[in-house]
Amino acid sequence: MSASEEVIYHAKAPVKEGIQAGAIGAGVGLLVSAAQNSVASHSQGAIGVFTRSGHTIGVFAAMAGVFAATDSAVANARETKDAWNSAAAGCAAGLVAGAYHRSAQTMVFGCVGMGAMLGTFDLSGNALKGKYAEMTEQQKQELRQTQLKTK
């Protein structure tokens, strides 16, 4: 994609995205809760997944749902898909993690940490190898010029 091509933004439904991601997060939370239950020493058996470590399911669901809904809402408000959306959504998810721990300090550092981490991950092309890995030198140069351009 060259710098002269215009990207058309397609709006997303934040509530729908949040519910879908929340359901996936709940599934992941269930797996983590099951792992916590299996290593814990107690007499409740398998039901301990819900009674002893079930809060993990809710935290994972809430963080995933808030992340997806915030990402979509910010993208719709800005009418663009870029790393700032992921940074804002990561911040919101970090706030949820801090609220769970009932600590303002954890909320602030969760916001800053997750926002920076997820914004950087999105900026790198949503892959650990980075977005430059499959680009030609000309495409890399064009991308660098668009990122460094000031208004």
C-alpha positions in Angstrom: 0.0 0.0 0.0 1.5 3.3 -1.0 1.1 6.6 0.9 -1.2 8.0 -1.8 -3.8 5.3 -1.4 -6.7 6.2 0.9 -7.9 3.6 3.4 -11.6 3.4 3.9 -12.7 2.9 7.5 -15.6 0.5 8.3 -17.4 1.2 11.6 -17.7 -1.6 14.2 -20.3 -2.2 16.8 -18.6 -1.8 20.2 -21.3 -3.6 22.2 -21.2 -6.6 19.9 -17.4 -6.7 19.8 -17.3 -6.4 23.6 -19.8 -9.2 24.2 -18.0 -11.5 21.8 -14.6 -10.8 23.3 -16.1 -11.1 26.8 -17.3 -14.6 26.0 -13.9 -15.6 24.7 -12.3 -14.1 27.7 -14.7 -16.1 30.0 -13.6 -19.2 28.2 -9.9 -18.5 28.7 -10.7 -17.5 32.3 -12.4 -20.9 32.8 -9.3 -22.7 31.6 -7.0 -20.6 33.9 -9.4 -21.1 36.8 -9.4 -24.9 36.1 -5.6 -24.8 36.2 -5.6 -22.9 39.5 -8.1 -25.3 40.9 -6.0 -28.3 39.9 -2.9 -27.1 41.7 -4.7 -25.9 44.8 -5.1 -28.0 47.9 -8.7 -28.2 49.0 -11.6 -30.6 49.5 -14.2 -29.0 47.1 -13.3 -31.1 44.0 -14.1 -29.9 40.5 -16.7 -27.4 41.7 -13.7 -25.4 43.1 -13.3 -24.0 39.6 -16.3 -21.8 40.3 -16.2 -21.5 44.1 -12.5 -21.0 44.9 -11.0 -19.5 41.7 -14.1 -18.5 39.8 -13.3 -14.8 40.1 -10.7 -15.4 37.5 -13.4 -16.1 34.9 -15.0 -12.8 35.6 -11.8 -10.8 35.5 -10.8 -12.3 32.1 -14.2 -11.8 30.7 -14.4 -8.2 31.9 -10.9 -7.3 30.7 -11.4 -8.8 27.2 -14.9 -7.3 26.8 -13.7 -3.8 27.9 -10.7 -4.0 25.6 -12.7 -4.9 22.6 -15.5 -2.5 23.2 -13.1 0.4 23.9 -11.0 -0.5 20.8 -14.1 -0.4 18.6 -15.5 2.8 20.2 -12.2 4.7 19.9 -11.8 3.5 16.3 -15.4 4.6 15.5 -14.8 8.0 17.1 -11.5 8.6 15.2 -12.7 6.8 12.1 -9.3 5.1 11.8 -7.7 1.8 12.8 -4.2 2.4 14.3 -2.1 1.8 17.4 -3.8 4.6 19.4 -7.0 2.6 19.5 -5.2 -0.4 21.0 -3.3 1.8 23.4 -6.6 3.4 24.7 -8.2 -0.1 24.9 -5.2 -1.5 26.7 -5.5 1.4 29.2 -9.1 0.6 29.8 -8.4 -3.1 30.3 -5.6 -2.2 32.8 -8.1 0.0 34.7 -10.3 -3.1 35.0 -7.5 -5.2 36.4 -6.6 -2.4 38.9 -10.3 -2.1 39.9 -10.4 -5.8 40.6 -7.5 -5.4 43.0 -9.1 -2.3 44.5 -6.0 -0.3 44.1 -5.7 3.1 42.5 -2.0 2.6 42.0 -2.6 -0.7 40.2 -5.2 1.0 38.1 -2.8 3.7 37.0 0.1 1.4 36.3 -2.2 -1.2 34.7 -3.4 1.5 32.4 0.0 2.8 31.5 1.6 -0.6 31.2 -1.1 -2.4 29.2 -1.7 0.7 27.0 2.0 1.0 26.2 2.4 -2.8 25.6 -0.7 -3.2 23.4 -0.2 0.1 21.5 3.4 -1.0 20.7 2.2 -4.5 19.7 -0.3 -2.9 17.3 2.3 -0.5 16.0 4.6 -3.3 15.2 2.0 -4.9 12.9 0.2 -7.2 15.3 2.9 -9.8 15.0 6.0 -10.6 17.0 8.1 -10.5 13.8 6.9 -6.9 13.0 5.3 -5.4 10.0 8.6 -4.7 8.2 9.4 -8.4 7.8 7.5 -8.8 4.5 7.9 -5.3 3.0 10.2 -4.2 0.2 12.7 -1.4 0.9 10.5 1.1 -1.0 7.4 0.2 1.1 9.5 0.6 4.2 10.7 4.0 3.1 7.2 5.2 2.3 5.9 4.0 5.6 8.7 5.8 7.5 7.9 9.0 5.6 4.2 8.8 6.5 4.9 8.1 10.2 7.4 11.0 10.5 5.2 13.5 8.6 4.1 16.5 10.7 1.1 18.7 10.1 
